[in-house]
Amino acid sequence: MSSLPPARILAIETSCDETACAIIENGRALLASTVASQMELHARFGGVYPEVASRQHVLSIVPVVEQTLVQANVTLNDIDAIAVTRGPGLAGSLVVGMNMAKGLALGTGLPIVGVNHLEGHIYSAWVYHAGESAPPEPQFPLMALLVSGGHTELNLMTDHLTYQRLGSTLDDAAGEAFDKVARLLSLPYPGGPSIQRAAEGGDPARFKFPRARLDSPYDFSFSGLKTAVLYEVNDLKKKNKFLPVEDLAASFQAAVVETLFEKTMQAAREFKVREILVAGGVSANRALRNVFMSQREFKVNIPAFSLCTDNAAMIAAAGYYRYGRGHVSGLEMDVQPTWALS
C-alpha cells in the first residue's frame, strides 16, 4: 500500500495521436477516462502525420477535459493537482496538452506535475476502475518490460520512480516493427492489431525468421527480423507464388514474442526480482500476454487492454507518485520530446 497522502489527480496526455484526460484517486482508482482517438485520420497515411495530430488535439482537448470531469462527477475544486505528459512524443502534440494543463493550473492555482510518457505506461499496471475490488499492487523489485511503437526497453525497478535501464532497442522498437511488417504484408494500420488478427490463422513455425543475438544480453534489435520478412516476401513475389500472409504474420509475431519473453525472463532471474511488469501498446498483443501469463516462475502484471495504448489514466497514476514526493513543476515547464526514462 502507498504511504503517500490521499490525492485526486487530473491528467492530460497528448504525446502522439490520442487526446486523453483522466482522473485518478490515490494513484490507482480510476474515476473517469476519456480518449479521443485519431486512428481513422492517420490510417490513410499508414502512420501518424504530426501536423494533423497537433491540429486535432487543439480541436479535442477542451471537450475531452470537460467530458472527463462530468463523467467523474467532480469539478476542478475537487482536484489536488494537474499532471501532464511532458515527453517523449511529438513536439506539436505535446505542446497542446502542456498548454491546456498550464491554463488549468494558472486558473485554479493547482500544482502542475510533468510526467514522462514511458513512466506512465509502467504505472498503468497500478490502475483499476473505481468501484471494483482493488487488485494487489505490483511488488518491488520488479522487472519492467516497456514495449510500444517507439520504445522497447527493460528496466529494473527497486522502488517507486526508481529505474535502472538494463537494455533497449538498438534500431526499431517492437511496435514499429509490427507497423513496418504490416505494410509489407499489405495489412492496414495500425500494424499491431492487424498482424495479430492475421497470425491467428497462420503457422508460426512455417518461416524460420531470425532472433537477434546481441553482445549485450538485454538490448533488442528487430531491424534484421523486419528485413528477413522483406526478403521472404520479395522472393515469393519474384517466384509468382501465393503470399501466405497469415503464416508470415504468425512467424514474425512468434519471433518478436520469443525475443521479448526470453530476455525479460533472463533479466528477472539474474536480478532476482519478485515480479514482472509488461506495459506499453504492444502489451495488448494476445500472444505476448499469453506467453507471460502461462509461465509460473514469476507473477506478471499487465494492464487491462484499455490501458495498454496511450491514455491519461497512466499519466495520472505516475503523477500521483511524483506529486506525493514533491516533484512539482512550475508554469515555466516546457515539453521534452526526446525525454528518457530515468
Contacts in CASP RR format, 6 or more apart in sequence:
PFRMAT RR
TARGET T0000
AUTHOR 0000-0000-0000
METHOD contacts of the structure
MODEL  1
MSSLPPARILAIETSCDETACAIIENGRALLASTVASQMELHARFGGVYP
EVASRQHVLSIVPVVEQTLVQANVTLNDIDAIAVTRGPGLAGSLVVGMNM
AKGLALGTGLPIVGVNHLEGHIYSAWVYHAGESAPPEPQFPLMALLVSGG
HTELNLMTDHLTYQRLGSTLDDAAGEAFDKVARLLSLPYPGGPSIQRAAE
GGDPARFKFPRARLDSPYDFSFSGLKTAVLYEVNDLKKKNKFLPVEDLAA
SFQAAVVETLFEKTMQAAREFKVREILVAGGVSANRALRNVFMSQREFKV
NIPAFSLCTDNAAMIAAAGYYRYGRGHVSGLEMDVQPTWALS
1 137 0 8 1.000
2 26 0 8 1.000
2 27 0 8 1.000
2 28 0 8 1.000
2 137 0 8 1.000
2 321 0 8 1.000
4 26 0 8 1.000
4 320 0 8 1.000
4 321 0 8 1.000
4 324 0 8 1.000
4 325 0 8 1.000
5 324 0 8 1.000
6 25 0 8 1.000
6 26 0 8 1.000
7 25 0 8 1.000
7 26 0 8 1.000
7 27 0 8 1.000
7 80 0 8 1.000
7 81 0 8 1.000
7 320 0 8 1.000
7 323 0 8 1.000
7 324 0 8 1.000
8 23 0 8 1.000
8 24 0 8 1.000
8 25 0 8 1.000
8 26 0 8 1.000
8 31 0 8 1.000
8 74 0 8 1.000
8 78 0 8 1.000
8 79 0 8 1.000
8 80 0 8 1.000
9 23 0 8 1.000
9 24 0 8 1.000
9 25 0 8 1.000
9 27 0 8 1.000
9 79 0 8 1.000
9 80 0 8 1.000
9 81 0 8 1.000
9 82 0 8 1.000
9 83 0 8 1.000
9 113 0 8 1.000
9 316 0 8 1.000
9 317 0 8 1.000
9 319 0 8 1.000
9 320 0 8 1.000
9 323 0 8 1.000
10 21 0 8 1.000
10 22 0 8 1.000
10 23 0 8 1.000
10 65 0 8 1.000
10 68 0 8 1.000
10 69 0 8 1.000
10 76 0 8 1.000
10 79 0 8 1.000
10 81 0 8 1.000
10 82 0 8 1.000
10 83 0 8 1.000
10 104 0 8 1.000
10 316 0 8 1.000
11 21 0 8 1.000
11 22 0 8 1.000
11 23 0 8 1.000
11 24 0 8 1.000
11 82 0 8 1.000
11 83 0 8 1.000
11 84 0 8 1.000
11 85 0 8 1.000
11 115 0 8 1.000
11 312 0 8 1.000
11 313 0 8 1.000
11 315 0 8 1.000
11 316 0 8 1.000
11 319 0 8 1.000
12 20 0 8 1.000
12 21 0 8 1.000
12 61 0 8 1.000
12 65 0 8 1.000
12 82 0 8 1.000
12 83 0 8 1.000
12 84 0 8 1.000
12 85 0 8 1.000
12 97 0 8 1.000
12 100 0 8 1.000
12 101 0 8 1.000
12 312 0 8 1.000
12 315 0 8 1.000
13 19 0 8 1.000
13 20 0 8 1.000
13 21 0 8 1.000
13 22 0 8 1.000
13 84 0 8 1.000
13 85 0 8 1.000
13 97 0 8 1.000
13 117 0 8 1.000
13 310 0 8 1.000
13 311 0 8 1.000
13 312 0 8 1.000
13 314 0 8 1.000
13 315 0 8 1.000
14 20 0 8 1.000
14 57 0 8 1.000
14 61 0 8 1.000
14 85 0 8 1.000
14 93 0 8 1.000
14 94 0 8 1.000
14 96 0 8 1.000
14 97 0 8 1.000
14 100 0 8 1.000
15 85 0 8 1.000
15 87 0 8 1.000
15 88 0 8 1.000
15 89 0 8 1.000
15 90 0 8 1.000
15 93 0 8 1.000
15 94 0 8 1.000
15 117 0 8 1.000
15 310 0 8 1.000
16 48 0 8 1.000
16 53 0 8 1.000
16 89 0 8 1.000
16 90 0 8 1.000
16 93 0 8 1.000
16 310 0 8 1.000
17 37 0 8 1.000
17 38 0 8 1.000
17 39 0 8 1.000
17 41 0 8 1.000
17 42 0 8 1.000
17 48 0 8 1.000
17 53 0 8 1.000
17 56 0 8 1.000
17 93 0 8 1.000
17 310 0 8 1.000
18 35 0 8 1.000
18 36 0 8 1.000
18 37 0 8 1.000
18 38 0 8 1.000
18 309 0 8 1.000
18 310 0 8 1.000
18 311 0 8 1.000
19 35 0 8 1.000
19 36 0 8 1.000
19 38 0 8 1.000
19 56 0 8 1.000
19 57 0 8 1.000
19 60 0 8 1.000
19 61 0 8 1.000
19 64 0 8 1.000
19 96 0 8 1.000
20 33 0 8 1.000
20 34 0 8 1.000
20 35 0 8 1.000
20 36 0 8 1.000
20 64 0 8 1.000
20 310 0 8 1.000
20 311 0 8 1.000
20 312 0 8 1.000
20 315 0 8 1.000
21 33 0 8 1.000
21 34 0 8 1.000
21 64 0 8 1.000
21 65 0 8 1.000
21 67 0 8 1.000
21 68 0 8 1.000
21 312 0 8 1.000
22 30 0 8 1.000
22 31 0 8 1.000
22 32 0 8 1.000
22 33 0 8 1.000
22 34 0 8 1.000
22 68 0 8 1.000
22 311 0 8 1.000
22 312 0 8 1.000
22 313 0 8 1.000
22 315 0 8 1.000
22 316 0 8 1.000
23 30 0 8 1.000
23 31 0 8 1.000
23 32 0 8 1.000
23 33 0 8 1.000
23 68 0 8 1.000
23 69 0 8 1.000
23 72 0 8 1.000
23 74 0 8 1.000
23 79 0 8 1.000
23 316 0 8 1.000
24 30 0 8 1.000
24 31 0 8 1.000
24 127 0 8 1.000
24 313 0 8 1.000
24 316 0 8 1.000
24 317 0 8 1.000
24 320 0 8 1.000
25 31 0 8 1.000
25 130 0 8 1.000
26 320 0 8 1.000
27 123 0 8 1.000
27 126 0 8 1.000
27 127 0 8 1.000
27 316 0 8 1.000
27 317 0 8 1.000
27 319 0 8 1.000
27 320 0 8 1.000
27 321 0 8 1.000
28 126 0 8 1.000
28 127 0 8 1.000
28 128 0 8 1.000
28 134 0 8 1.000
28 137 0 8 1.000
28 317 0 8 1.000
29 128 0 8 1.000
29 129 0 8 1.000
29 130 0 8 1.000
29 131 0 8 1.000
29 134 0 8 1.000
30 127 0 8 1.000
30 128 0 8 1.000
30 129 0 8 1.000
30 130 0 8 1.000
30 313 0 8 1.000
30 316 0 8 1.000
31 71 0 8 1.000
31 72 0 8 1.000
31 74 0 8 1.000
31 130 0 8 1.000
32 68 0 8 1.000
32 69 0 8 1.000
32 71 0 8 1.000
32 72 0 8 1.000
33 68 0 8 1.000
33 71 0 8 1.000
33 306 0 8 1.000
33 311 0 8 1.000
33 312 0 8 1.000
33 313 0 8 1.000
34 64 0 8 1.000
34 67 0 8 1.000
34 68 0 8 1.000
34 71 0 8 1.000
34 312 0 8 1.000
35 64 0 8 1.000
35 310 0 8 1.000
35 311 0 8 1.000
35 312 0 8 1.000
36 56 0 8 1.000
36 60 0 8 1.000
36 63 0 8 1.000
36 64 0 8 1.000
38 48 0 8 1.000
38 52 0 8 1.000
38 53 0 8 1.000
38 56 0 8 1.000
39 190 0 8 1.000
41 49 0 8 1.000
41 52 0 8 1.000
41 56 0 8 1.000
42 48 0 8 1.000
42 49 0 8 1.000
42 52 0 8 1.000
42 53 0 8 1.000
42 189 0 8 1.000
43 188 0 8 1.000
43 189 0 8 1.000
45 52 0 8 1.000
45 189 0 8 1.000
46 179 0 8 1.000
46 183 0 8 1.000
46 189 0 8 1.000
47 179 0 8 1.000
47 189 0 8 1.000
47 190 0 8 1.000
48 90 0 8 1.000
50 90 0 8 1.000
50 92 0 8 1.000
50 93 0 8 1.000
53 90 0 8 1.000
53 92 0 8 1.000
53 93 0 8 1.000
54 90 0 8 1.000
54 92 0 8 1.000
54 93 0 8 1.000
54 95 0 8 1.000
54 96 0 8 1.000
57 92 0 8 1.000
57 93 0 8 1.000
57 96 0 8 1.000
57 97 0 8 1.000
58 96 0 8 1.000
61 96 0 8 1.000
61 97 0 8 1.000
61 100 0 8 1.000
62 100 0 8 1.000
65 100 0 8 1.000
65 104 0 8 1.000
68 312 0 8 1.000
69 75 0 8 1.000
69 76 0 8 1.000
76 104 0 8 1.000
76 108 0 8 1.000
76 110 0 8 1.000
77 108 0 8 1.000
79 108 0 8 1.000
79 110 0 8 1.000
80 110 0 8 1.000
80 111 0 8 1.000
80 323 0 8 1.000
81 110 0 8 1.000
81 111 0 8 1.000
81 112 0 8 1.000
81 113 0 8 1.000
81 319 0 8 1.000
81 323 0 8 1.000
81 328 0 8 1.000
82 101 0 8 1.000
82 104 0 8 1.000
82 105 0 8 1.000
82 108 0 8 1.000
82 110 0 8 1.000
82 111 0 8 1.000
82 112 0 8 1.000
82 113 0 8 1.000
83 101 0 8 1.000
83 112 0 8 1.000
83 113 0 8 1.000
83 114 0 8 1.000
83 115 0 8 1.000
83 315 0 8 1.000
83 316 0 8 1.000
83 318 0 8 1.000
83 319 0 8 1.000
83 320 0 8 1.000
83 322 0 8 1.000
83 323 0 8 1.000
84 97 0 8 1.000
84 98 0 8 1.000
84 100 0 8 1.000
84 101 0 8 1.000
84 112 0 8 1.000
84 113 0 8 1.000
84 114 0 8 1.000
84 115 0 8 1.000
84 315 0 8 1.000
85 94 0 8 1.000
85 97 0 8 1.000
85 98 0 8 1.000
85 114 0 8 1.000
85 115 0 8 1.000
85 116 0 8 1.000
85 117 0 8 1.000
85 315 0 8 1.000
86 94 0 8 1.000
86 98 0 8 1.000
86 114 0 8 1.000
86 115 0 8 1.000
86 116 0 8 1.000
86 117 0 8 1.000
86 329 0 8 1.000
86 333 0 8 1.000
86 334 0 8 1.000
86 335 0 8 1.000
86 336 0 8 1.000
86 339 0 8 1.000
87 94 0 8 1.000
87 116 0 8 1.000
87 117 0 8 1.000
87 335 0 8 1.000
87 336 0 8 1.000
87 337 0 8 1.000
87 338 0 8 1.000
87 339 0 8 1.000
88 116 0 8 1.000
88 117 0 8 1.000
88 118 0 8 1.000
88 151 0 8 1.000
88 336 0 8 1.000
88 337 0 8 1.000
88 338 0 8 1.000
88 339 0 8 1.000
88 340 0 8 1.000
89 117 0 8 1.000
89 337 0 8 1.000
89 338 0 8 1.000
90 337 0 8 1.000
91 335 0 8 1.000
91 337 0 8 1.000
92 335 0 8 1.000
94 335 0 8 1.000
94 337 0 8 1.000
95 335 0 8 1.000
98 333 0 8 1.000
98 334 0 8 1.000
98 335 0 8 1.000
101 112 0 8 1.000
102 112 0 8 1.000
102 331 0 8 1.000
102 333 0 8 1.000
104 110 0 8 1.000
105 111 0 8 1.000
105 112 0 8 1.000
105 331 0 8 1.000
106 331 0 8 1.000
111 323 0 8 1.000
111 328 0 8 1.000
112 328 0 8 1.000
112 329 0 8 1.000
112 330 0 8 1.000
112 331 0 8 1.000
112 333 0 8 1.000
113 319 0 8 1.000
113 322 0 8 1.000
113 323 0 8 1.000
113 327 0 8 1.000
113 328 0 8 1.000
113 329 0 8 1.000
114 319 0 8 1.000
114 322 0 8 1.000
114 327 0 8 1.000
114 329 0 8 1.000
114 333 0 8 1.000
115 315 0 8 1.000
115 318 0 8 1.000
115 319 0 8 1.000
115 322 0 8 1.000
116 318 0 8 1.000
116 339 0 8 1.000
116 341 0 8 1.000
117 310 0 8 1.000
117 315 0 8 1.000
117 339 0 8 1.000
118 146 0 8 1.000
118 151 0 8 1.000
118 153 0 8 1.000
118 341 0 8 1.000
119 161 0 8 1.000
119 163 0 8 1.000
119 318 0 8 1.000
119 341 0 8 1.000
120 314 0 8 1.000
120 315 0 8 1.000
120 317 0 8 1.000
120 318 0 8 1.000
121 146 0 8 1.000
121 148 0 8 1.000
121 279 0 8 1.000
121 280 0 8 1.000
121 281 0 8 1.000
121 314 0 8 1.000
122 144 0 8 1.000
122 146 0 8 1.000
122 155 0 8 1.000
122 157 0 8 1.000
122 277 0 8 1.000
122 279 0 8 1.000
122 314 0 8 1.000
122 318 0 8 1.000
123 314 0 8 1.000
123 317 0 8 1.000
123 318 0 8 1.000
123 319 0 8 1.000
123 321 0 8 1.000
124 279 0 8 1.000
124 280 0 8 1.000
124 303 0 8 1.000
124 307 0 8 1.000
124 308 0 8 1.000
124 311 0 8 1.000
124 313 0 8 1.000
124 314 0 8 1.000
124 317 0 8 1.000
125 138 0 8 1.000
125 277 0 8 1.000
125 279 0 8 1.000
125 301 0 8 1.000
125 302 0 8 1.000
125 303 0 8 1.000
126 137 0 8 1.000
126 138 0 8 1.000
126 317 0 8 1.000
127 303 0 8 1.000
127 304 0 8 1.000
127 307 0 8 1.000
127 313 0 8 1.000
127 314 0 8 1.000
127 317 0 8 1.000
128 134 0 8 1.000
128 135 0 8 1.000
138 275 0 8 1.000
138 277 0 8 1.000
138 301 0 8 1.000
139 274 0 8 1.000
139 275 0 8 1.000
139 299 0 8 1.000
140 157 0 8 1.000
140 158 0 8 1.000
140 159 0 8 1.000
140 160 0 8 1.000
140 274 0 8 1.000
141 156 0 8 1.000
141 157 0 8 1.000
141 158 0 8 1.000
141 271 0 8 1.000
141 272 0 8 1.000
141 273 0 8 1.000
141 274 0 8 1.000
142 156 0 8 1.000
142 157 0 8 1.000
142 273 0 8 1.000
142 274 0 8 1.000
142 275 0 8 1.000
142 276 0 8 1.000
142 277 0 8 1.000
142 301 0 8 1.000
143 154 0 8 1.000
143 155 0 8 1.000
143 156 0 8 1.000
143 157 0 8 1.000
143 264 0 8 1.000
143 267 0 8 1.000
143 268 0 8 1.000
143 271 0 8 1.000
143 273 0 8 1.000
143 275 0 8 1.000
143 276 0 8 1.000
143 277 0 8 1.000
143 298 0 8 1.000
144 154 0 8 1.000
144 155 0 8 1.000
144 156 0 8 1.000
144 157 0 8 1.000
144 163 0 8 1.000
144 276 0 8 1.000
144 277 0 8 1.000
144 278 0 8 1.000
144 279 0 8 1.000
145 153 0 8 1.000
145 154 0 8 1.000
145 260 0 8 1.000
145 264 0 8 1.000
145 276 0 8 1.000
145 277 0 8 1.000
145 278 0 8 1.000
145 279 0 8 1.000
145 283 0 8 1.000
146 152 0 8 1.000
146 153 0 8 1.000
146 154 0 8 1.000
146 155 0 8 1.000
146 279 0 8 1.000
146 280 0 8 1.000
146 341 0 8 1.000
147 173 0 8 1.000
147 174 0 8 1.000
147 175 0 8 1.000
147 260 0 8 1.000
147 278 0 8 1.000
147 279 0 8 1.000
147 280 0 8 1.000
147 281 0 8 1.000
147 282 0 8 1.000
147 283 0 8 1.000
147 288 0 8 1.000
148 173 0 8 1.000
148 174 0 8 1.000
148 175 0 8 1.000
148 280 0 8 1.000
148 281 0 8 1.000
148 282 0 8 1.000
149 173 0 8 1.000
149 174 0 8 1.000
149 175 0 8 1.000
149 176 0 8 1.000
149 178 0 8 1.000
149 179 0 8 1.000
149 281 0 8 1.000
149 282 0 8 1.000
150 173 0 8 1.000
150 175 0 8 1.000
150 176 0 8 1.000
151 168 0 8 1.000
151 169 0 8 1.000
151 173 0 8 1.000
152 168 0 8 1.000
152 169 0 8 1.000
152 173 0 8 1.000
152 174 0 8 1.000
152 175 0 8 1.000
152 220 0 8 1.000
152 222 0 8 1.000
152 260 0 8 1.000
152 282 0 8 1.000
153 165 0 8 1.000
153 166 0 8 1.000
153 167 0 8 1.000
153 168 0 8 1.000
153 169 0 8 1.000
153 220 0 8 1.000
153 341 0 8 1.000
154 165 0 8 1.000
154 166 0 8 1.000
154 167 0 8 1.000
154 168 0 8 1.000
154 218 0 8 1.000
154 263 0 8 1.000
154 264 0 8 1.000
154 267 0 8 1.000
155 163 0 8 1.000
155 164 0 8 1.000
155 165 0 8 1.000
155 166 0 8 1.000
155 341 0 8 1.000
156 163 0 8 1.000
156 164 0 8 1.000
156 166 0 8 1.000
156 267 0 8 1.000
156 271 0 8 1.000
156 273 0 8 1.000
157 163 0 8 1.000
157 164 0 8 1.000
157 277 0 8 1.000
158 164 0 8 1.000
160 321 0 8 1.000
160 325 0 8 1.000
161 321 0 8 1.000
161 322 0 8 1.000
161 325 0 8 1.000
161 327 0 8 1.000
163 341 0 8 1.000
163 342 0 8 1.000
165 341 0 8 1.000
165 342 0 8 1.000
166 218 0 8 1.000
166 267 0 8 1.000
166 271 0 8 1.000
167 216 0 8 1.000
167 218 0 8 1.000
167 219 0 8 1.000
167 220 0 8 1.000
168 219 0 8 1.000
168 220 0 8 1.000
169 219 0 8 1.000
169 220 0 8 1.000
169 221 0 8 1.000
169 222 0 8 1.000
170 214 0 8 1.000
170 219 0 8 1.000
170 220 0 8 1.000
170 221 0 8 1.000
170 223 0 8 1.000
171 221 0 8 1.000
171 222 0 8 1.000
171 223 0 8 1.000
171 224 0 8 1.000
172 180 0 8 1.000
172 221 0 8 1.000
172 222 0 8 1.000
172 223 0 8 1.000
172 226 0 8 1.000
173 222 0 8 1.000
174 220 0 8 1.000
174 222 0 8 1.000
174 256 0 8 1.000
174 260 0 8 1.000
174 282 0 8 1.000
175 191 0 8 1.000
175 192 0 8 1.000
175 281 0 8 1.000
175 282 0 8 1.000
176 222 0 8 1.000
177 222 0 8 1.000
177 223 0 8 1.000
177 225 0 8 1.000
177 226 0 8 1.000
177 256 0 8 1.000
178 190 0 8 1.000
178 191 0 8 1.000
178 192 0 8 1.000
178 195 0 8 1.000
178 256 0 8 1.000
178 282 0 8 1.000
179 189 0 8 1.000
179 190 0 8 1.000
179 191 0 8 1.000
179 192 0 8 1.000
180 226 0 8 1.000
181 191 0 8 1.000
181 195 0 8 1.000
181 226 0 8 1.000
181 229 0 8 1.000
181 249 0 8 1.000
181 252 0 8 1.000
182 188 0 8 1.000
182 189 0 8 1.000
182 190 0 8 1.000
182 191 0 8 1.000
182 192 0 8 1.000
182 194 0 8 1.000
182 195 0 8 1.000
183 189 0 8 1.000
183 191 0 8 1.000
184 226 0 8 1.000
184 229 0 8 1.000
184 230 0 8 1.000
184 233 0 8 1.000
185 195 0 8 1.000
185 198 0 8 1.000
185 229 0 8 1.000
185 233 0 8 1.000
185 243 0 8 1.000
185 245 0 8 1.000
185 248 0 8 1.000
185 249 0 8 1.000
186 245 0 8 1.000
187 194 0 8 1.000
187 195 0 8 1.000
187 198 0 8 1.000
187 245 0 8 1.000
187 249 0 8 1.000
188 194 0 8 1.000
192 282 0 8 1.000
192 285 0 8 1.000
193 284 0 8 1.000
195 249 0 8 1.000
195 252 0 8 1.000
195 253 0 8 1.000
196 253 0 8 1.000
196 285 0 8 1.000
196 286 0 8 1.000
196 287 0 8 1.000
198 245 0 8 1.000
198 246 0 8 1.000
198 249 0 8 1.000
198 250 0 8 1.000
199 246 0 8 1.000
199 249 0 8 1.000
199 250 0 8 1.000
199 252 0 8 1.000
199 253 0 8 1.000
199 254 0 8 1.000
199 287 0 8 1.000
200 246 0 8 1.000
200 250 0 8 1.000
201 246 0 8 1.000
201 250 0 8 1.000
202 244 0 8 1.000
202 246 0 8 1.000
202 247 0 8 1.000
202 249 0 8 1.000
202 250 0 8 1.000
203 246 0 8 1.000
203 247 0 8 1.000
203 250 0 8 1.000
203 251 0 8 1.000
204 250 0 8 1.000
204 251 0 8 1.000
204 253 0 8 1.000
204 254 0 8 1.000
205 251 0 8 1.000
205 254 0 8 1.000
206 244 0 8 1.000
206 247 0 8 1.000
206 250 0 8 1.000
206 251 0 8 1.000
207 232 0 8 1.000
207 247 0 8 1.000
207 248 0 8 1.000
207 251 0 8 1.000
207 252 0 8 1.000
208 251 0 8 1.000
209 225 0 8 1.000
209 228 0 8 1.000
209 229 0 8 1.000
209 232 0 8 1.000
209 251 0 8 1.000
209 252 0 8 1.000
209 254 0 8 1.000
209 255 0 8 1.000
210 224 0 8 1.000
210 225 0 8 1.000
210 228 0 8 1.000
210 255 0 8 1.000
211 225 0 8 1.000
211 255 0 8 1.000
211 258 0 8 1.000
211 259 0 8 1.000
212 220 0 8 1.000
212 221 0 8 1.000
212 222 0 8 1.000
212 224 0 8 1.000
212 225 0 8 1.000
212 259 0 8 1.000
214 220 0 8 1.000
214 221 0 8 1.000
217 263 0 8 1.000
217 266 0 8 1.000
217 267 0 8 1.000
218 263 0 8 1.000
218 266 0 8 1.000
218 267 0 8 1.000
220 259 0 8 1.000
220 260 0 8 1.000
220 263 0 8 1.000
222 256 0 8 1.000
222 259 0 8 1.000
225 252 0 8 1.000
225 255 0 8 1.000
225 256 0 8 1.000
229 248 0 8 1.000
229 252 0 8 1.000
232 248 0 8 1.000
233 243 0 8 1.000
233 248 0 8 1.000
236 242 0 8 1.000
236 243 0 8 1.000
236 244 0 8 1.000
237 243 0 8 1.000
253 285 0 8 1.000
253 287 0 8 1.000
254 287 0 8 1.000
256 288 0 8 1.000
257 285 0 8 1.000
257 287 0 8 1.000
257 288 0 8 1.000
257 291 0 8 1.000
258 291 0 8 1.000
260 282 0 8 1.000
260 288 0 8 1.000
261 288 0 8 1.000
261 291 0 8 1.000
261 292 0 8 1.000
264 276 0 8 1.000
264 278 0 8 1.000
264 292 0 8 1.000
265 276 0 8 1.000
265 295 0 8 1.000
265 297 0 8 1.000
265 298 0 8 1.000
268 276 0 8 1.000
268 297 0 8 1.000
268 298 0 8 1.000
269 297 0 8 1.000
273 298 0 8 1.000
274 298 0 8 1.000
274 299 0 8 1.000
275 298 0 8 1.000
275 299 0 8 1.000
275 300 0 8 1.000
275 301 0 8 1.000
276 292 0 8 1.000
276 298 0 8 1.000
276 299 0 8 1.000
276 300 0 8 1.000
276 301 0 8 1.000
277 300 0 8 1.000
277 301 0 8 1.000
277 302 0 8 1.000
278 288 0 8 1.000
278 289 0 8 1.000
278 292 0 8 1.000
278 300 0 8 1.000
278 301 0 8 1.000
278 302 0 8 1.000
279 302 0 8 1.000
279 303 0 8 1.000
279 308 0 8 1.000
280 303 0 8 1.000
280 308 0 8 1.000
280 309 0 8 1.000
281 308 0 8 1.000
281 309 0 8 1.000
281 310 0 8 1.000
282 288 0 8 1.000
282 308 0 8 1.000
283 289 0 8 1.000
283 302 0 8 1.000
283 303 0 8 1.000
283 308 0 8 1.000
284 305 0 8 1.000
284 308 0 8 1.000
284 309 0 8 1.000
289 302 0 8 1.000
292 300 0 8 1.000
292 302 0 8 1.000
293 300 0 8 1.000
293 302 0 8 1.000
302 308 0 8 1.000
303 314 0 8 1.000
307 313 0 8 1.000
307 314 0 8 1.000
322 328 0 8 1.000
END
